[in-house]
Amino acid sequence: MGKTMAEKIFAAHCGREVSAGELVVAEVDFMMGQDGTSPLAIRAFRELGGERVKDPSRVALVIDHSAPSPLEGVSNLHAMMREFAAEQEVGLYDVGRGVCHCLLPEQGHVAPGELVIGADSHTTTYGAVNAFSTGVGSTDLAAAMLTGKLWFKVPESLRLELRGKLGEGVYSKDVALFLAGELTADGATYMAVEYGGEVISSLSVEARFTISNMAVEMGAKAGLMEADDKVLSWLKGRVSRPFRPAAPDRDAVYREVRELDLGGLTPMVAEPHRVDAVRPVEEVEGTPVHEAVIGTCTNGRLEDLEVAARILSGRRVSPEVRLIVAPASRQVFLEAMERGVVRALVEAGAALVTPGCGPCVGTHNGVPADGETVISTANRNFKGRMGNANAFIYLASPATVAASAVAGKITDPRRML
């Protein structure tokens, strides 16, 4: 019987063949915690009797959610992370380095065929480079830091074959939103989603990260793609250790295989307050917006900022709109400056904030007022997500957000390309 990507990766980390549904204990290649979850993991590590991290080279802590710190209490939690990192000699990415889900692949901590965990639900992002990466709780992270292993239930897999050629003004975020609407928020619960087809192969690796990032918005445990030539080329200069990519067998057994033709896809928008409440931009066009956000672990990479700059260049953000841009990492910020992207954004009226999660999580940086409408490139628009339960969040691609910031209302980006 053939095996899926997920089954092959777990088999390689358990030392034996495994099948969907099995409970296994597997070696973890890399693990991460961010500032919203690491303090809990550190406390749990102590409570478990932990004195030394099993392998410090396989651990990183990232201060990205509330960075720089907006409160005294948060500052004390950041200090706890810094002290633990120094004591245990684990990696620490401090304020300004960027979002964890951009940093880990960018800094070479993730490779094809590897098993990666993160105390953050959007750890599914690294599936774009063929890693089985998944979010875990803080206590699970503590156990993995202590032992180097963790228990898993090998998930069933859902295969999505995405056919067709994306049209002008349609991006990977539109694909991710469409799939969330098509499958719904629980349509892939505890499954490993495998993405394939010419839509995926046509996308850059940066664009693929967006789709794997949002696999969890369908309930998925992981969002896997094959390590093609684009992935292998992207990894050069980042990963020097040997790795073994995982490809599914032709006779792999799936929970379901779905083939979707995206040739006619238009820009998509998720309405408040659900990620799967997705409609074509034409159906919500004209909705006034007060704030626009470009960034987050979903769409804060260089390619995303370049798309936004292309629309904003020579134009001005509407005086009725606050446009906030958060580069996903320091490296992205530097490259965007070198290419003139930052200048184009600032001249158009954007406010740039520290590389990191920015307004997405709602702890600081751009909390909307009561009744205000936000259009964002983030991955979630739940009630209160950005720090105010009385605001309304729409989700869209960087192109749609940029066009809407100029127009002062939700706008089809194809009108400005």
N, C-alpha and C positions, 0 to 999 in steps of 0.2 A: 504494500500500500504506500502510495507516494506521500510526501510530507510537505507541509506549508513552510513558509519562511520562519514563522514563530516556532514551530515544532523543531526545525533544524537548529535554530539558535539555542533553544533550551536543551536539546540533546547534547550540543557541544559543551554546554556549561554544567551538565549533570554527568557526563561520561557514559551515557547510555541512550538508547532510543526512547522517545517519549511520544505520547499522543494527547490530543486535546482532551481536557477533562481531568488529567492526572495532577495530583499534588506533588510538587517536587521541591527539593532544596538545591539551589543553584549558586555557583560562584558569580559574584557581581564584579564586572570590570571597572565600573566607575560609579560614584555616588555623589549627590549634591544636595545642599540645603540652602535656602535663601533666608533673608532676615525675618520673614514672617513665620518660619517653621524651624529654623536652626536652634533658637534658644530652647524650644521644647525638646528637640532631639538631644541637645547637650544635657539637659536635666535628666532625660530618660536614660542616657548613657551612664550618668553618675548613679542613678537608681538601680541600674542593672549591675552595678559593681565594676563598671568599666574604669580601667586605669590607663590603658594605651589603646589607641586605634590600631586595628589589625595591620593595615597597610596605608600609611599616610599619603602615599603617591596616588591612591585611588579615591581621594576625597577632596572636595572643594566646597568652601562656604562662600556665598555671594551676598553682598549687601546691595540690593537693587530696588526693593519695594518701597522703602521709605528712605531715600538717599538723595541729598543729605538729610539727616534726621530732622523731623519737624517738631519733636517733643523730647522732653527730658527722659521720660520712660523709655522711649525708643532708643535714645542715645545710650542708655545703660544696657539695653539688649545688644546693641552693636558692640559695646565694650566687652560684653561676655563672649561674643563670637571672636573678637580679635584675640582675647586672652586664651581661649580654647585652641584657636588655630596656632598660636605661638607655642603653647604648651605641647600640643600633639604633632606639631610640624606638618599640618595639613595646609593645602592651598587656600588662600584667602583673596578674593577679589573685592576690594574695598570701594567706597563711594566714588562714582564716576567711571568705573571700569565698564559698566553696562549691565544689560539684562542677562540673567543666567542662561537662558535658552539661546541667546546669540553667542555668548562667551564660550560655552563648552565645546561646540563644534569649531568655532573660530580659533580657539586655542589648542585644538588637537586632542581634546580629552575623549572624543568619540570616534569610533571607526566601524566600518561594516562588519556585521556578524557579532558585534559585542552586545552585552547585556548591561544596561545602564538604568539606574533608578535616581529619582529626584524627589525631594519633599516639596513638590509643586505639581499640580495636575497637568500642566502643559509640557511636561517632560516628554510627551509623545512626539515633540518636534523632531528629535534626532532620528526618527524612523525614515526621514528623507535621505539619510546617508546609510540606510540599511542596518541600523542598530535597533534591537528590541529595547526601547526606552519607555519607561512608564512612571507615573507618579505614585508615591507611597506616602504613608503617614509618618509623622515625626518619630514615633516609637519604632517603626520598621527601619527607618534610617539609622536610629541608634543601634539597633541589633546588627545591622549590616556593617556599621563602622566597627563594632566590637568583634564580629566574627568573619567578616568578608563574604558572608553568604546571606541568603534570604529565601523564605518559602514563597512559592508561587503556585497558582493553578494555571496550567497550560491552557491558554484560551483557544476556543474555536476561531476560525478565520472566515472573514467575509472578503471576497475578491471583487473589486470594482474595476471594470475595464472601461476607461474613459476615451471615447472615440471622437474623431472630428478635429477641426482646426479652430482655435479660438479666434474670434474676430477682433478688429481694431477696438481698443478701449476696454477689452475684457481681459482680466488678469486672474492670477491664481486665487486671489481672495474671493473673486466672484465664483470660482469653481468650489471653493470651500464652503461658501455660504449656500450655494445651490445644493450641494450634497447634504448640508445640515437640514435644509428645508425638505429635501427629497426623502431622507432616511428618518428624520425627526431626532429630537434630543436623546431618545433612548433606543434608537433603531439599531445600534451596534453595541449594546451594553455588554461589557466584559469580552468583547471580541477583539481580535487583531485584524485590522483592516489592511488589506493589501491593495495598493493602487497600481494600476498598469494602463497600457494603451498609449496611443500616440499623443494624447494631450500631455501626459506626464513626461514622456520622452522629449517633447518639444520645449519644456520649461527649463529654466536655469535652476541650479541647486538652491539659490536663494528663494526663488518662487516656490519650489517644492516644500521648503521648510514651512511656509504658510499653510499648506494643505495638511501636512502631518501634525502641525501645531493644533489644528482645529479638529483632529480626529476625536479628541476627548469630548468635543461638543456634540458628538453623536453617541456618547457613552462608551467609546472604544478604549481598550486597554493600551493599544499601540496603533500606530499608523505607518506601515512599512512600505518602502519602495526598494526596487533592486538597485544594486551598485553598478550603474552603467558607466560608460567612458566619461560622461560629464562629472559624475560623482568622484571617480578615481582621479580625474584631473584636478578637481576642486580640493581634494585631500592632499595633493602633493605640496610639500612645504609646510604642511600642518601636522601630518601623522607620519612618523618614521618607523614605528614598530610594525611587525608583521600582523596581518589580519586576514580573516577568511570570510569573504562575503557569503551571504545565504541567498540562494535562489530557490523558488518553489519547484517541486517536481511536476512534470506534465500531468501526472495522475493524482496530484494532491487532492485531498478531500476537504471541501469547504462547507461551511454552514449554508452558504449561498454564493452564487456568482451572478453579478449584475452587470450588464453592458449598457452604457449610457452614451448617447450621441450629444456632444456639447457644441457641435458646429454652429447651432443657432443661438447659443447662450448670449444673453445681454448682461450689462452690469447689474449686479444684484444688491439688495439692501435688506438687512434684518431690522424689523420694527421692534420698538419696545413692547414688552420687556422679555422677549424670548429670542434666543439665537436661531431657533428654527422657524420663526415667523418671518419667512423670507419672501420677498416680492421683487419683480423686475423694477429697475429704477424708474421706468416710465409711469408706474402706478403710484409712486410716492413723490414724484417730482413736483417741486413747488412748495414743499413743506419748509417753513422758515426755520433757520438754525441760528443759535446764539454762540455756539462754541464748536470748533472743529479740532480734532486731534489726529496727528500722524505720528506713529511710533508703535511702541509695545513689542512684545516678543513675537507678535504675528506679522507686523509690517513696519519695523523700524530699521530695516537693513538698507544698505546703500542703494540698491536697485529701487526700493520703494521711495526713498527721498528723491532720487533722480526723476522718477515718474511724476512726483508732485511738483518738482521744480520746473519740469517741462511745461506743465500747465500754468504755473504761477509766473513764469518768466514773462516780463513785459506787462503783467497785470497786477492789480492790487486786491488784497483781501478786503471784503466788504467792511465798511465802518461799523456794521451791526454785528460783526463776527470776531471772536477771538480765536486765532489759529495758533495752536500749541504744537510744537514739534519736539519729539524726544528721540534722538538717535539711539539705536539699540546697543551701541558699544562705543568706547573711546576710539577704537580703530575706524569704525564707520564714520564717526564725527570728523576725524582727521582726513580721511579720504574724501569725504563730502566737501570739506574746506578746500582741499587741493584741486578738486574738479570744478569749483565755483558753484557748487550746489547750495552750500550754506548761504552764500551771498545772494543768490536768486531768491531763496526762501525769506531771508531777512528783509531784503529790499521790497518784497511783496507784502510785508507786514507780519510775518510769522514771529512768534516768540519761541526761542529755543531754550530747552531746559536740560539739566544734567542727564547724560546718558544713563538710562535706567528705565524703570517701569513707568515713571512719570504719572500722568493723571489716571491711568488705567485702574489702579487699585483703590483710589479714593482716599488715601491718607493725607495727601497734600497735592500741590501742583494742579490747579485747574478744577477744583471742586465746583460744579455748577450751582446756580441759585435755584430756588424753588420755581418750578414751572418752566425752566429753561430746556431747550432742546439741543442735544449734542449729536454730532455725526463723527464717528471715530473709526480708526482702523483696528481697534482692539478685537478681542475674540469673544467678549461677553458683554451683554447689555442688560443683565438682571437688574431688577429694581434696587436702587441704592449702590450699585456697583462702583460708581465714581464718587461716592461719598455723600450723595443726597438722594434719598428715596423719593423725593418729589420732583426729580428731573427725569427727562426722557432721552434715552440713548439709542441712536440708530448706528448700525455697523455697515461699513462699506470698504471698498478698495482705496488705496492712496489717491488714485486718480479721481474717484468720485468725491472723496473728502476735499481734495484740493479745488475741484470745480465748484463744489457747494460753498466753500469758504469764499470764493470770489463772487459768486452769485448772491450769497446771503440766504440761499434756500437750496434744498436738495436738488441736484442738477445732474443730468446725464453727462459724463465727462467727454463723450464723443463729440459734443458740441464745441469743445475747446481744444481738441487735439488737431 
